[in-house]
Amino acid sequence: MAMDKNRILLICSAGMSTSMLMTKMQKCAEERGIYIEVMAIASTIADKFLAKEKVDVVLLGPQVKYLRGRAEHKQ
């Protein structure tokens, strides 16, 4: 039986620190048989990305917490 993947979006200033977290999250989920899709992006493209992509969870890096309201309204 195919399971839908939860889509998780990580946003930080440049997308670099979240890309490391993304890799670790995917590995950990796979080891536990959890089906997720994790994406990491820079805050500069967050608005455009959220306007066209559906995600289940948005996680913000501490340096971009000011984007919280905008991210909530896009979904």
C-alpha positions as CSV (number, residue, x, y, z in Angstrom):
1,M,0.0,0.0,0.0
2,A,1.5,3.4,-1.0
3,M,1.5,6.0,1.6
4,D,1.4,9.8,1.0
5,K,4.5,11.6,2.0
6,N,4.3,14.5,4.3
7,R,6.0,17.5,2.7
8,I,8.3,19.5,5.1
9,L,9.8,22.8,4.1
10,L,12.8,24.2,5.9
11,I,13.6,27.9,5.4
12,C,16.7,29.8,6.4
13,S,18.7,32.8,5.3
14,A,20.7,31.1,2.6
15,G,19.4,27.5,2.6
16,M,22.8,26.1,3.6
17,S,22.2,25.2,7.3
18,T,18.8,23.8,6.5
19,S,20.2,21.6,3.8
20,M,22.3,19.8,6.4
21,L,19.3,19.4,8.6
22,M,17.2,18.2,5.6
23,T,19.7,15.4,4.9
24,K,19.7,14.2,8.5
25,M,15.9,14.4,8.7
26,Q,15.5,12.3,5.6
27,K,18.0,9.7,6.8
28,C,16.3,9.4,10.2
29,A,12.9,9.1,8.7
30,E,14.0,6.4,6.3
31,E,15.6,4.4,9.1
32,R,12.2,4.4,10.9
33,G,10.1,3.7,7.9
34,I,8.5,7.2,7.9
35,Y,7.6,8.6,4.6
36,I,8.5,12.3,4.3
37,E,9.7,14.7,1.6
38,V,12.0,17.4,3.1
39,M,13.0,20.5,1.1
40,A,15.4,23.3,2.1
41,I,15.2,26.7,0.6
42,A,16.6,30.2,1.1
43,S,14.3,32.9,2.6
44,T,14.6,35.0,-0.6
45,I,12.5,32.5,-2.6
46,A,10.1,31.5,0.2
47,D,7.2,33.6,-1.0
48,K,7.4,32.3,-4.6
49,F,7.8,28.7,-3.5
50,L,4.9,28.8,-1.0
51,A,2.7,30.4,-3.6
52,K,3.0,27.4,-6.0
53,E,3.8,24.5,-3.7
54,K,1.7,22.7,-1.1
55,V,3.6,21.7,2.0
56,D,2.3,20.1,5.3
57,V,4.9,21.6,7.6
58,V,7.0,24.8,7.4
59,L,10.0,25.1,9.8
60,L,11.8,28.4,10.0
61,G,15.4,28.9,11.1
62,P,15.8,31.3,14.0
63,Q,17.3,34.0,11.8
64,V,14.1,34.1,9.6
65,K,11.5,33.9,12.3
66,Y,10.1,37.2,11.0
67,L,8.7,35.2,8.0
68,R,6.3,33.3,10.3
69,G,3.2,35.3,9.5
70,R,3.8,35.3,5.8
71,A,4.4,31.5,5.7
72,E,1.2,30.9,7.7
73,H,-0.9,32.9,5.3
74,K,0.5,31.2,2.2
75,Q,-0.7,27.7,3.2
